[in-house]
Amino acid sequence: MPDTAVWGAEIQGRRQTGKGLEFEPDALAATVGSAWPDPALESFLDKLVADKEVRRLEVRLCPNPDCRHPLDAGMIENGECPICHFDFEAKGEEPISSIRYQIMGEPSRDIRWMIVVHGMNTRAPWQEDFSWLIANKLKYAAPVLIHKYGWATIDVLVTSGNRQLAKSLGNKIRRASDYARTRGLTAAPDILVHSFGSRIFTLVLQDNEFADLKFGRVITAGSIIRPDFPWSSFIDVGRVEAVLNHMGGRDIPVLIAQFLIPGTGPSGRVGFIDIAVLNQRTSSFGHSDCFGEQHLRSTLAKGGLWDRFLTQPKGQFAPTDPYRQEKWRPAFAPLRWAGRCLGVALFVVLFPFSVLRRLFDP
């Protein structure tokens, strides 16, 4: 009997991963262990074509048996394959006619506009590189809102201070969203958050005052959000579309954060438990290595990791080095309390210098 369940699962799997979307029927048959030609498989593909789930393509292939690259009209007219440089016209050979199938899916998405929130006490020069690359490396120009909350001091160590900073961010996003709508940018913004910026972003999500704010794709880097943060609850109600957590295997600050900043955790090192989140682990990265110029250019170039996450249809992106822990527990409470007391004491000693720094270098 025809194994339509196996064939259907293979087609659906390719649609979700975005890999192998174009194929020859004999190659598909070999992948699923079916014979070819197979009338039942041919009928199955014909039905997918009729249902507009798959498109049938008539293609011309390079006659070099070691190449078989598809040739467009210009390549055929030129008489040479641009991949293997096989001069088929000079050799008197014709391109090979072939039938291929292309799995239909959602179109790639555009980056309409973005928000970037950096970590604390940094000028974050990478933000300028990021803005430039979004505007020039990708095929569309997307406005980028950069949120800088100044030099954080003792307000980082207390929940009330965290919430005040989150209010400022939420209000800024609301103003920017209102302005974007007047300019025809009705889509929810994508957002990139780093380090302490990830903490205040989650406080915005959890604040009922900003329940109307919605976001597209979320990238967290050097995240100090708790690994058990309930991302699914925001994804399920449409507040967030998808989340990519780029982890660093050598990120030390995220391990320290929970001992100094209330409500935080080492998700930038151990990942998020929520299965709705895509955890990408780069073992050689420290706290801010995601934002090195070379990595930014690579990850935002067409086909790069962040580019694919931001542009591929939902469900098609997959991390190149996925990672997930099933459980996480905060550090022993007395250790966290001792760490915060030490942090407060240090900030009290340095408070006069912090005030001067804010006055002369806001």
Summary of the structure (lengths in Angstrom):
residues: 362
radius of gyration: 25.5
end to end distance: 72.6
largest distance: 84.5
contacts: 1102
relative contact order: 0.11
helix: 43%
strand: 16%
